[in-house]
Amino acid sequence: MTTDAFINIVRKYTHAKKLTPSMLNELIQRIEVHQAEKLDGVQVRRLTIHYNCVGSLDIPDEPTLETPKVVMQTRKGMRVAYEPAGTAI
């Protein structure tokens, strides 16, 4: 099978509302579940999905956008500052 065949299969399911077993069987060859790791106190598990016709795809991490610090003047002499989690000093 070729990439064009895979694209034709994907187009069939473009407007699907629900993931069904037949869709999975047609689109995915196998799913690898990797060993869990703890990063910054959070347990993370990596999955590798091998699609029919095209294999696994490496999707790069999107660079995170910097969240601006928000400062509001609520009344004379009073300021409230909101900062992204993890940035407070």
GISUL-V991849 format. One record per residue. N is the residue number from 1. OMEGA is omega in radians with two decimals (NA if undefined). NEAR is the number of other ideal C-beta (glycine too) atoms within 8 Angstrom. Layout:
# GISUL-V991849
n:N omega:OMEGA near:NEAR
n:N omega:OMEGA near:NEAR
This chain:
# GISUL-V991849
n:1 omega:-3.07 near:5
n:2 omega:3.08 near:6
n:3 omega:3.12 near:7
n:4 omega:3.10 near:6
n:5 omega:3.12 near:9
n:6 omega:3.14 near:14
n:7 omega:3.10 near:8
n:8 omega:3.11 near:8
n:9 omega:-3.12 near:12
n:10 omega:3.14 near:9
n:11 omega:3.11 near:7
n:12 omega:-3.02 near:6
n:13 omega:-3.09 near:9
n:14 omega:-3.07 near:6
n:15 omega:-3.13 near:4
n:16 omega:3.12 near:8
n:17 omega:-3.03 near:3
n:18 omega:3.08 near:4
n:19 omega:-3.10 near:5
n:20 omega:3.09 near:7
n:21 omega:-3.14 near:5
n:22 omega:3.08 near:6
n:23 omega:3.13 near:10
n:24 omega:-3.14 near:9
n:25 omega:-3.12 near:7
n:26 omega:-3.04 near:7
n:27 omega:-2.96 near:11
n:28 omega:3.09 near:10
n:29 omega:3.10 near:5
n:30 omega:3.08 near:5
n:31 omega:3.11 near:8
n:32 omega:3.09 near:8
n:33 omega:-3.07 near:5
n:34 omega:3.13 near:8
n:35 omega:3.11 near:4
n:36 omega:3.10 near:7
n:37 omega:3.10 near:8
n:38 omega:3.12 near:7
n:39 omega:-3.13 near:6
n:40 omega:3.09 near:3
n:41 omega:-3.14 near:4
n:42 omega:3.13 near:6
n:43 omega:-3.08 near:6
n:44 omega:3.10 near:8
n:45 omega:-3.12 near:9
n:46 omega:3.07 near:6
n:47 omega:3.00 near:8
n:48 omega:-3.13 near:8
n:49 omega:3.10 near:9
n:50 omega:-3.12 near:10
n:51 omega:3.02 near:12
n:52 omega:3.06 near:10
n:53 omega:-3.03 near:9
n:54 omega:-3.14 near:7
n:55 omega:3.14 near:5
n:56 omega:-3.13 near:7
n:57 omega:3.05 near:7
n:58 omega:3.12 near:4
n:59 omega:-3.08 near:3
n:60 omega:3.06 near:4
n:61 omega:3.07 near:3
n:62 omega:3.08 near:4
n:63 omega:-3.13 near:4
n:64 omega:3.11 near:4
n:65 omega:3.12 near:4
n:66 omega:3.12 near:4
n:67 omega:-3.08 near:5
n:68 omega:3.03 near:4
n:69 omega:-3.11 near:9
n:70 omega:3.09 near:7
n:71 omega:-3.12 near:8
n:72 omega:2.99 near:8
n:73 omega:-3.10 near:6
n:74 omega:3.04 near:6
n:75 omega:-3.08 near:5
n:76 omega:3.11 near:3
n:77 omega:-3.10 near:3
n:78 omega:3.09 near:7
n:79 omega:3.05 near:7
n:80 omega:-3.14 near:7
n:81 omega:3.07 near:8
n:82 omega:3.14 near:7
n:83 omega:3.08 near:8
n:84 omega:3.14 near:6
n:85 omega:3.08 near:4
n:86 omega:-3.12 near:4
n:87 omega:-3.13 near:7
n:88 omega:-3.12 near:4
n:89 omega:NA near:2
